[in-house]
Amino acid sequence: LPQGSTFADAIAVIDDFEAEYEYVSNDGSAFVFKTNHKAPRSKVLRVDVADKTNFGTPEAWETLIPEDPADVLEWVSAMKGGNLVTCYLHNARHILQHRSSGTGELKRSLDELPVGSVAGFTGNADDDEAFVKFTSFTSPGSIFRLDVSGSSCKVEVFKETELNCPAYKPEDLVTEQVFVKSKDGTRVPMFVVGTKGAVGELRGESPKGAALLYGYGGFNISLTPSFSASRLSYILGFGGVVAIANLRGGGEFGEEWHKAGVGLQKQNVFDDFQSCGEFLIREGYCAEDKLAIEGGSNGGLLVGACLNQRPDLFACGIAHVGVMDMLKFQRFTIGHAWCTDFGNSEDSDEMFEYIVKYSPLHNVPSGSEVTYPATMVLTGDHDDRVVPLHSLKFIAELQYQQILSILENGEEPVQTNPLVARIETRAGHGAGKPTKKVIQQNADVYSFVAAATSTPWVLADK
C-alpha cells in the first residue's frame, strides 16, 4: 500500500487459489515471492507491483530462481546485503544454499552442514547473520551460525545439544541412504540407521539381527531425518536396525511424487514398502524372519494392507491408530477430508472395486491359508480423528479369520503368533500424550517387536 493509504485502498496482485504465494522480501515496489505456480517443486518470482499490468499475470513475472528439476524448494529467507538463504529438500534431506537476492545466482551450497533436517531457522532481511538448527537420526540437534556479511556465507557451530545417556555415543552410530527398486521400477529412497558394528554384522552372508521398517506414504508428508529417543532405545537396547522408507504419496519429490500414491495409485505405496522390506533382507540388513514394520494413521493403513498382502515377508506388524475400514472411513468425524488422498468408495464403481481390494478390514486372509505375522494394533479410546472402530474392527476380524473361524469348522488353528490390541484410555490420536504414557507405550511396542523377532536385550551386556 502507498504511504497514507488504508486497507480499503488495497488492490489484489493475485486473487485466485490456483497456487501458493509466500512473501520473501521487497525492495520498494519490487516484491519477491516463493510460489508453486506451474512449478510443483516451487520457484522464486519477482514482480514490480507498481506496474498494474502485472496484476493477476504471474506467468509474466520475472523468474529469480527457476524450479529445480528434482529438488523441492521448501523455503526462502531474505538477509541483509542482498542475500538469500534457500532450503531445498534433496533426496528426503535438507540442504541450504546462499544466493543473491538480486539475480538469484547461487553463491555456494552450505555442504559443511550435516545430513539431516532443518528444525529451526532464525534470520531476517535486517540481519547479516542467522541461526539454523539441524537434527538427524543420530543427533538431537546442533545450532549453526550463518554469516553473510562477506562475499561468501560462513558457517560455524554455535551450540550442540548434549544427550545425557551413557550408552549414547554418536560416533558409533551410522546412517546410510539407499535406493530401492520398486515393483514398477521406481527408485524409492530409504534411510537405514544402526550402530556401526551392528550394521556391519547384519550385512554378513548370514545376518542374524532384526530390522524395524517404518513408513507413511501419504498426504504430501515427507519423512526427513529426525531424532527419536525411542528409536534410539531400540537400536541401542536390542541392537536392531531402524529403516525409514520415503514412499510415494509423500512429499519428498514434490506434488508428482505425492500424486503417484493417491486414489487409484494407492497400491504403489504398498508396493514401495514391500520392496523396501525385501531389500533389507536381500542386502543383509536383517534375517528373513526378523523383519518388523510400523506405521501410524495413514501409516497404520499401510501396515495393515502390507500384512494382508505379504504375510510371508514380515515377522511382526505395529499399526498405530490406522485407517482400516477403507469403505466407510469418510462417514466418521473428519474422514471425509481424506478423500483427496484415498478417494471415496461411494463415488464410483471403479473406486469401490479398487479400494475394496486393499482395505485392511476386508482382506484379512483365512487362518486355513496362511499363518499371520505377530500383530499389535494400537488406538486411543478418545481418538476423534481416526476413530477407534477402525482398529477394533480390524483386530476382531483378524482374530476371527485366523482362529475362531477355524475352530467353528472343527479344525485346529495353526496361528501361534499373537494378535493383540493395545487400547490407551483417556488418549486420542497421539499428539499431547503425557510422557509417562509415551514411555509405557514404547516399552510395550519394542518389547513386542523383540519377542516376535526373537531379539534379546543387549545393552546390559555392554
C-alpha positions in Angstrom: 0.0 0.0 0.0 1.3 3.5 -0.7 2.1 5.7 2.3 -1.1 7.1 3.8 -3.4 4.5 2.3 -5.7 2.2 4.2 -6.6 -1.4 3.7 -9.6 -0.3 1.8 -7.3 1.0 -0.9 -5.6 -2.4 -1.3 -5.5 -3.9 -4.8 -5.1 -7.7 -5.2 -2.0 -8.7 -7.1 -3.2 -12.3 -7.1 -6.8 -13.1 -6.2 -7.3 -16.7 -7.0 -6.4 -20.0 -5.3 -4.6 -21.8 -8.2 -1.2 -21.6 -6.5 0.5 -20.7 -3.3 2.4 -17.4 -2.9 4.8 -16.8 0.0 6.3 -13.4 0.6 10.1 -13.4 0.8 11.1 -9.7 0.6 10.7 -6.5 -1.3 12.9 -3.6 -2.5 10.4 -0.7 -2.9 7.7 -1.9 -5.3 9.8 -4.9 -6.4 8.4 -7.9 -4.5 9.9 -11.4 -4.3 7.6 -14.5 -3.8 8.1 -18.2 -3.5 5.4 -20.0 -5.4 4.3 -23.3 -6.9 2.5 -21.6 -9.8 3.2 -24.1 -12.7 6.1 -25.4 -10.6 5.2 -28.3 -8.4 8.6 -28.2 -6.7 8.3 -24.4 -6.3 10.3 -21.5 -7.7 11.0 -17.8 -6.8 9.5 -14.9 -8.8 9.9 -11.2 -8.7 7.2 -8.7 -9.6 7.0 -4.9 -9.7 3.6 -4.1 -8.1 3.8 -0.5 -9.3 3.1 -1.9 -12.8 -0.6 -2.8 -12.8 -0.2 -5.0 -15.9 1.5 -7.5 -13.6 -1.7 -8.0 -11.5 -3.1 -11.5 -12.0 -0.4 -12.5 -14.5 2.2 -14.5 -12.6 3.3 -16.2 -15.8 4.7 -12.8 -16.9 6.7 -12.2 -13.7 10.5 -12.4 -13.6 11.9 -15.8 -12.6 14.5 -15.2 -10.0 15.2 -18.9 -9.1 13.7 -21.4 -11.5 12.1 -24.7 -10.4 14.7 -27.4 -9.7 14.3 -30.5 -11.9 14.5 -32.8 -8.9 14.6 -31.0 -5.5 11.7 -29.3 -3.7 12.2 -25.7 -2.6 10.8 -25.6 0.9 11.5 -22.0 2.0 13.5 -18.9 1.2 14.7 -16.3 3.7 16.0 -12.8 2.8 19.0 -11.4 4.7 20.9 -8.1 4.8 23.1 -7.0 1.9 21.0 -8.6 -0.9 21.4 -12.2 0.3 19.0 -15.1 0.3 19.2 -18.4 2.1 17.2 -21.2 0.4 16.3 -24.6 1.8 15.8 -27.5 -0.6 14.5 -31.0 0.1 17.1 -33.1 -1.7 16.6 -36.9 -1.6 14.5 -36.6 1.6 17.0 -34.4 3.4 17.5 -30.7 3.7 20.3 -28.7 2.0 20.9 -24.9 2.4 22.2 -22.6 -0.2 23.5 -19.0 -0.2 22.1 -17.0 -3.1 22.0 -13.4 -4.4 18.6 -11.7 -4.0 19.3 -9.5 -7.0 20.0 -12.2 -9.6 19.1 -15.5 -7.8 22.6 -16.6 -8.5 24.0 -19.5 -6.4 26.9 -18.3 -4.4 27.6 -21.6 -2.7 25.9 -24.6 -1.2 26.5 -25.0 2.6 27.9 -28.5 2.2 29.5 -28.5 5.7 26.1 -28.8 7.3 25.2 -32.3 8.4 22.9 -34.7 6.6 19.6 -34.1 8.3 16.6 -31.8 8.6 16.2 -28.1 9.4 14.4 -28.0 12.8 14.5 -24.2 13.1 15.8 -21.1 11.4 16.1 -17.5 12.7 17.1 -14.7 10.4 15.6 -11.7 8.6 16.3 -9.0 6.0 17.8 -6.6 8.6 20.5 -9.0 9.8 23.6 -10.4 8.2 23.7 -13.4 10.5 21.2 -16.2 11.0 20.9 -19.3 13.2 19.8 -22.7 11.9 19.2 -25.9 13.9 19.9 -29.2 12.2 18.7 -32.6 13.5 19.3 -36.1 12.3 18.5 -39.7 13.1 21.6 -39.9 15.4 21.8 -36.4 16.8 19.3 -34.4 18.8 20.5 -31.3 17.0 23.2 -28.7 16.6 22.7 -24.9 16.1 24.9 -23.3 13.4 25.6 -19.6 12.9 25.5 -18.3 9.3 27.3 -15.1 8.5 26.6 -13.5 5.1 28.4 -10.2 5.8 31.2 -11.2 3.4 31.2 -12.4 -0.2 30.5 -16.0 0.8 28.4 -17.3 3.7 30.5 -18.5 6.7 29.2 -21.4 8.8 30.2 -22.2 12.4 28.9 -24.4 15.2 27.1 -22.3 17.7 25.8 -24.9 20.1 25.5 -28.7 20.2 22.7 -30.4 22.1 24.0 -32.9 24.6 22.2 -36.2 25.4 22.6 -37.4 29.0 22.8 -41.1 28.2 26.0 -43.1 28.9 25.2 -45.7 26.2 24.8 -43.0 23.6 27.9 -42.5 21.5 27.2 -40.7 18.2 30.5 -41.8 16.7 29.3 -45.4 17.0 26.1 -44.7 15.0 25.7 -44.7 11.3 23.0 -43.6 8.8 23.0 -45.0 5.3 20.7 -43.8 2.5 19.9 -46.5 -0.1 17.6 -46.5 -3.1 15.2 -49.4 -3.6 13.8 -50.5 -6.9 10.0 -50.8 -6.5 7.7 -53.2 -8.4 7.3 -50.8 -11.3 11.0 -49.8 -11.4 10.6 -46.5 -9.4 13.6 -45.6 -7.2 12.5 -45.3 -3.6 14.8 -43.7 -1.1 15.2 -45.3 2.3 17.4 -44.4 5.4 18.9 -47.2 7.4 20.1 -46.4 10.9 22.1 -48.5 13.4 25.4 -49.0 15.2 28.4 -49.4 13.1 29.2 -52.8 14.5 25.6 -54.0 14.2 25.2 -52.8 10.6 28.4 -54.4 9.6 27.5 -57.7 11.3 24.0 -57.7 10.0 25.2 -57.3 6.4 27.1 -60.5 6.6 26.3 -63.6 4.5 24.1 -65.0 7.3 22.5 -61.9 9.0 21.1 -62.7 12.4 19.8 -59.3 13.5 16.4 -57.7 13.3 15.1 -54.6 11.5 12.2 -52.3 12.1 10.9 -50.7 8.9 8.8 -47.5 9.3 6.7 -45.9 6.6 3.8 -43.4 5.9 3.4 -42.6 2.2 0.6 -40.1 2.1 -0.8 -36.6 2.3 2.3 -35.0 0.8 4.1 -35.6 4.1 7.9 -36.0 3.9 9.8 -38.3 6.3 13.1 -36.4 6.7 15.8 -37.3 9.2 14.7 -36.6 12.8 15.9 -37.6 16.2 13.8 -40.1 18.2 14.9 -41.2 21.6 12.5 -44.2 21.4 14.0 -45.4 18.2 17.5 -44.9 19.7 16.5 -47.1 22.6 15.6 -49.9 20.2 18.8 -49.5 18.3 21.0 -49.5 21.4 18.9 -51.8 23.6 18.1 -54.5 21.1 21.0 -54.0 18.6 18.4 -53.6 15.8 18.4 -51.6 12.7 15.7 -48.9 12.0 14.8 -48.2 8.4 12.6 -45.2 7.3 11.2 -45.5 3.8 10.3 -42.5 1.7 7.3 -43.9 -0.2 5.2 -42.5 -3.0 2.3 -40.5 -1.6 4.7 -38.4 0.5 6.2 -35.0 -0.5 9.9 -35.9 -0.8 10.0 -35.1 -4.5 7.1 -32.7 -4.9 3.5 -33.0 -6.0 4.2 -35.6 -8.7 5.6 -37.9 -6.1 2.5 -37.3 -3.9 0.0 -37.9 -6.7 1.8 -41.2 -7.6 0.5 -42.7 -4.4 -3.1 -41.5 -4.1 -6.5 -42.6 -5.3 -6.2 -45.2 -8.0 -2.4 -45.2 -7.5 -2.5 -46.1 -3.8 -1.2 -49.6 -4.4 2.1 -48.0 -5.4 2.7 -47.1 -1.8 2.2 -50.7 -0.6 4.5 -52.0 -3.4 7.2 -49.5 -2.4 7.0 -50.6 1.2 7.1 -54.3 0.4 10.1 -53.7 -1.9 11.9 -51.9 0.9 11.3 -54.9 3.2 12.6 -57.3 0.5 15.7 -55.1 0.1 16.6 -55.1 3.8 16.5 -58.9 3.7 18.2 -59.3 0.4 21.0 -56.9 1.2 21.7 -58.5 4.6 20.4 -55.8 6.9 18.3 -58.3 8.7 17.4 -62.0 8.8 14.4 -63.1 6.7 12.4 -64.0 9.8 13.2 -60.8 11.8 11.7 -58.0 9.8 9.1 -55.9 11.6 7.0 -53.0 10.2 5.5 -50.0 11.9 3.3 -47.0 10.9 0.7 -44.7 12.3 -2.6 -43.3 11.0 -2.2 -43.5 7.2 0.9 -45.5 8.1 -1.4 -47.8 10.1 -3.3 -48.4 6.9 0.0 -49.1 5.2 0.9 -51.7 7.8 -2.5 -53.4 7.7 -2.6 -53.6 3.9 1.0 -55.0 3.7 0.5 -57.6 6.4 -2.5 -58.8 4.4 -0.7 -58.8 1.1 2.6 -60.2 2.2 2.2 -62.1 5.5 5.2 -64.3 4.4 7.5 -61.3 4.3 7.1 -59.8 7.8 7.6 -61.3 11.2 5.7 -58.5 13.0 3.5 -55.5 12.4 2.8 -52.5 14.6 -0.2 -50.4 13.4 -0.8 -47.2 15.3 -4.3 -45.6 15.0 -4.7 -47.0 11.5 -7.4 -46.3 8.9 -8.5 -49.9 8.5 -12.1 -49.7 7.1 -11.5 -48.1 3.7 -15.1 -48.4 2.6 -16.6 -46.3 5.3 -13.8 -44.0 6.7 -15.5 -41.0 5.1 -18.6 -41.4 7.3 -16.8 -40.7 10.6 -15.6 -37.4 12.1 -13.0 -35.8 9.8 -12.7 -38.8 7.5 -14.4 -37.1 4.5 -11.3 -34.8 4.3 -9.1 -37.7 3.4 -10.9 -38.5 0.2 -8.3 -36.2 -1.6 -5.8 -39.0 -1.0 -7.8 -42.1 -0.6 -10.7 -41.5 -2.9 -14.2 -42.4 -1.9 -15.7 -45.9 -2.4 -19.2 -44.3 -2.7 -18.2 -42.1 -5.7 -18.0 -44.8 -8.4 -17.9 -48.5 -9.1 -14.3 -48.1 -10.2 -13.2 -46.6 -7.0 -15.1 -49.1 -4.9 -13.5 -52.0 -6.8 -10.1 -50.5 -6.3 -10.4 -49.7 -2.6 -12.0 -53.0 -1.6 -9.1 -54.9 -2.9 -6.6 -53.4 -0.4 -8.8 -52.2 2.5 -7.2 -54.0 5.6 -10.6 -54.9 7.2 -11.9 -56.6 4.1 -8.8 -58.5 3.1 -7.7 -60.4 6.2 -6.6 -63.9 5.0 -8.1 -67.1 6.5 -6.1 -69.0 9.0 -6.6 -72.1 6.9 -4.5 -70.4 4.1 -1.7 -68.6 5.9 -0.1 -68.0 9.3 -0.4 -64.3 10.1 2.6 -62.3 11.5 2.6 -61.2 15.1 0.4 -58.0 15.1 -0.2 -55.2 17.6 -2.9 -52.7 16.8 -2.9 -49.5 18.9 -5.6 -47.0 19.4 -6.9 -44.4 21.8 -10.4 -44.6 23.2 -10.9 -40.9 22.6 -9.3 -40.7 19.2 -11.7 -38.4 17.2 -9.5 -38.3 14.1 -9.2 -42.0 13.2 -12.0 -43.3 15.4 -11.2 -46.5 17.4 -13.7 -48.6 15.5 -11.0 -48.9 12.7 -8.6 -50.7 15.0 -11.2 -52.6 16.9 -13.0 -54.0 13.9 -9.7 -54.9 12.3 -8.3 -56.8 15.3 -11.7 -58.6 15.7 -11.7 -59.7 12.1 -8.1 -60.7 12.4 -8.7 -62.9 15.4 -11.9 -64.4 13.9 -10.3 -65.3 10.5 -7.1 -66.6 12.0 -8.5 -68.5 15.0 -12.3 -68.5 15.6 -13.4 -69.4 12.1 -11.1 -72.4 12.1 -12.4 -73.6 15.5 -16.0 -73.2 14.1 -15.1 -75.6 11.3 -13.9 -78.2 13.8 -10.2 -77.7 12.9 -7.2 -76.9 14.9 -5.8 -73.3 14.3 -2.2 -73.1 13.2 -1.9 -69.5 14.2 0.6 -69.2 17.1 1.7 -65.6 16.6 0.0 -63.1 19.0 -2.7 -60.9 17.6 -3.4 -58.2 20.1 -4.9 -54.7 20.6 -3.4 -52.0 22.9 -6.1 -49.5 23.8 -4.9 -46.4 25.6 -7.6 -44.9 27.8 -8.1 -41.1 28.1 -6.0 -40.6 25.0 -6.6 -39.6 21.4 -4.7 -39.8 18.1 -1.3 -39.4 19.8 -0.4 -35.7 20.0 -0.2 -34.3 23.5 0.1 -37.7 25.1 1.8 -37.4 28.6 5.5 -38.5 28.7 4.6 -41.3 31.1 2.2 -42.8 28.6 4.6 -42.4 25.7 7.3 -44.3 27.6 4.9 -47.1 28.6 3.7 -47.4 25.0 7.2 -47.5 23.6 8.2 -50.1 26.1 5.2 -52.3 25.1 5.8 -51.8 21.4 9.5 -52.6 21.3 9.2 -55.5 23.7 6.5 -56.9 21.4 8.7 -56.5 18.4 11.7 -58.0 20.2 9.6 -61.0 21.3 8.2 -61.5 17.8 11.6 -61.4 16.2 13.4 -63.4 19.0 15.7 -60.4 19.6 17.4 -60.3 23.0 18.2 -57.2 25.0 21.9 -56.5 24.5 22.6 -53.2 26.2 23.1 -54.6 29.7 25.8 -56.9 28.4 28.0 -53.9 27.2 
